[in-house]
Amino acid sequence: MESRTAIDRYDRALAMAGQESRWGVREARVLAGMGESYYWLADYPAATEALTRAVALAEIQPDPFALALATRYLGDIAINFEGDVDKAERLLSRSLIAADGRGCSQAGSRGRGKDLTKLRRSGGALWPSSTRRIIGLASAHSPHCRSTAANCTIPRARCS
């Protein structure tokens, strides 16, 4: 489904869900899906808001599937948009832990369970350590990289 259409349907689902104080697992998954859709549209502030709400709800309920999905995309946003490798590592590790939660690989029969299985197999939490290693190598081999990256306006290009 196209991301914009998905967001519209997620909005409708939340509108029909009733009072937010009564939301449960279903709404946590809707928010996680909405956040993923915003992510694919590169609307990272909206994605972060929806995903953060999904995490909060998934922690209360608890729902390992919504938690794994939401923290996975929050981790991607942290490393690729915010340029915060440490935050990404925490979030992606948390996603893997949640994905290993009971019944999580069965959740979402239309591919999302497979996405979480792929995340586990790909070592999703290794992305930040690989990024940290690459930044370290670039810094060691070229002091110019560090000064150039420090002045860059693109957050993910900064060496830290």
C-alpha positions in Angstrom: 0.0 0.0 0.0 1.3 3.5 -0.8 2.5 5.3 2.3 0.2 8.3 2.0 -2.8 6.0 1.6 -1.6 4.0 4.6 -1.3 7.1 6.7 -4.9 8.1 5.8 -6.2 4.7 6.8 -4.2 4.7 10.0 -5.7 8.1 10.9 -9.2 6.7 10.2 -8.5 3.7 12.4 -7.3 5.9 15.3 -10.3 8.2 14.9 -12.6 5.2 15.2 -10.6 3.7 18.1 -12.3 5.9 20.7 -10.7 7.5 23.7 -6.9 7.4 23.7 -7.0 6.3 27.4 -8.6 3.0 26.2 -6.1 2.3 23.4 -4.4 -1.1 23.4 -2.2 -3.4 21.3 -4.2 -2.7 18.1 -3.6 1.0 18.4 0.1 0.6 19.3 0.5 -1.4 16.0 -1.5 1.2 14.1 0.8 3.9 15.4 3.9 1.8 14.6 2.6 1.3 11.0 1.8 5.0 10.7 5.3 5.9 11.9 6.8 3.5 9.4 4.8 5.1 6.6 5.9 8.6 7.6 9.5 7.2 7.7 9.2 6.0 4.0 8.0 9.5 3.1 11.1 11.0 4.8 8.8 12.9 7.2 11.0 12.1 10.1 9.5 14.5 12.7 6.0 13.0 12.1 7.5 9.5 12.1 9.3 10.1 15.3 6.1 11.4 17.0 4.0 8.3 15.9 6.7 5.8 16.7 7.3 7.4 20.1 3.6 7.1 20.9 3.7 3.5 19.7 6.6 2.7 22.0 4.8 4.2 25.0 1.6 2.3 24.3 3.5 -1.0 23.5 5.3 -0.7 26.9 2.1 -0.3 28.8 0.2 -3.1 27.1 2.9 -4.9 26.5 3.3 -5.7 22.8 6.7 -6.9 21.6 5.7 -6.6 17.9 4.8 -2.9 18.0 7.8 -2.2 20.3 10.2 -4.0 17.9 8.8 -2.3 14.8 8.7 1.2 16.4 12.2 1.0 18.0 13.6 -0.3 14.7 12.5 2.7 12.7 13.4 5.1 15.6 16.9 3.6 15.4 17.1 4.2 11.7 16.0 7.8 12.2 18.6 8.2 15.0 21.5 7.0 12.8 20.5 8.3 9.4 18.7 11.6 10.2 19.9 12.7 13.6 23.4 11.3 13.2 23.3 9.9 16.8 25.0 6.5 16.7 24.8 5.8 20.4 21.0 6.4 20.4 20.6 4.3 17.3 22.5 1.5 19.0 20.3 1.6 22.1 17.1 1.6 20.0 18.1 -1.1 17.5 19.3 -3.3 20.4 16.0 -2.8 22.1 14.2 -3.7 18.8 16.1 -6.9 18.6 15.3 -7.8 22.2 11.6 -7.1 21.6 11.7 -9.0 18.3 12.9 -12.0 20.2 9.8 -11.6 22.5 7.3 -14.4 22.6 5.1 -14.6 19.5 6.7 -11.5 17.8 7.9 -13.4 14.7 4.3 -14.5 14.1 2.8 -11.0 14.4 1.6 -9.2 11.3 1.1 -11.9 8.8 1.7 -9.6 5.8 5.4 -9.4 5.9 6.2 -7.5 9.0 7.0 -10.7 10.9 9.4 -11.5 8.1 10.9 -8.0 8.4 11.6 -8.5 12.1 13.1 -11.9 11.3 15.4 -10.2 8.7 16.3 -7.6 11.2 17.4 -10.3 13.7 19.4 -12.1 11.0 21.0 -9.0 9.6 22.3 -8.0 13.1 20.4 -4.8 13.1 22.2 -3.6 16.2 25.5 -3.9 14.4 24.7 -1.0 12.1 25.7 1.6 14.7 29.0 -0.2 15.5 29.8 -0.5 11.8 29.1 3.2 11.4 31.3 4.0 14.4 34.1 1.9 13.0 33.9 3.6 9.6 33.9 7.1 11.2 36.9 6.0 13.2 38.8 4.7 10.2 38.1 7.9 8.2 39.2 10.1 11.1 42.4 8.1 11.6 43.3 8.1 7.9 42.4 11.7 7.1 42.3 14.6 9.6 40.7 16.6 6.8 37.7 14.3 7.0 37.0 15.2 10.6 37.2 19.0 10.0 35.1 18.8 6.8 32.5 16.6 8.4 32.3 18.8 11.5 31.4 21.7 9.3 28.9 19.8 7.2 25.2 20.7 7.5 24.0 17.2 6.9 23.7 15.5 10.3 24.5 12.0 9.2 27.9 13.1 7.7 29.2 14.4 11.0 32.1 12.6 12.7 31.7 12.4 16.4 
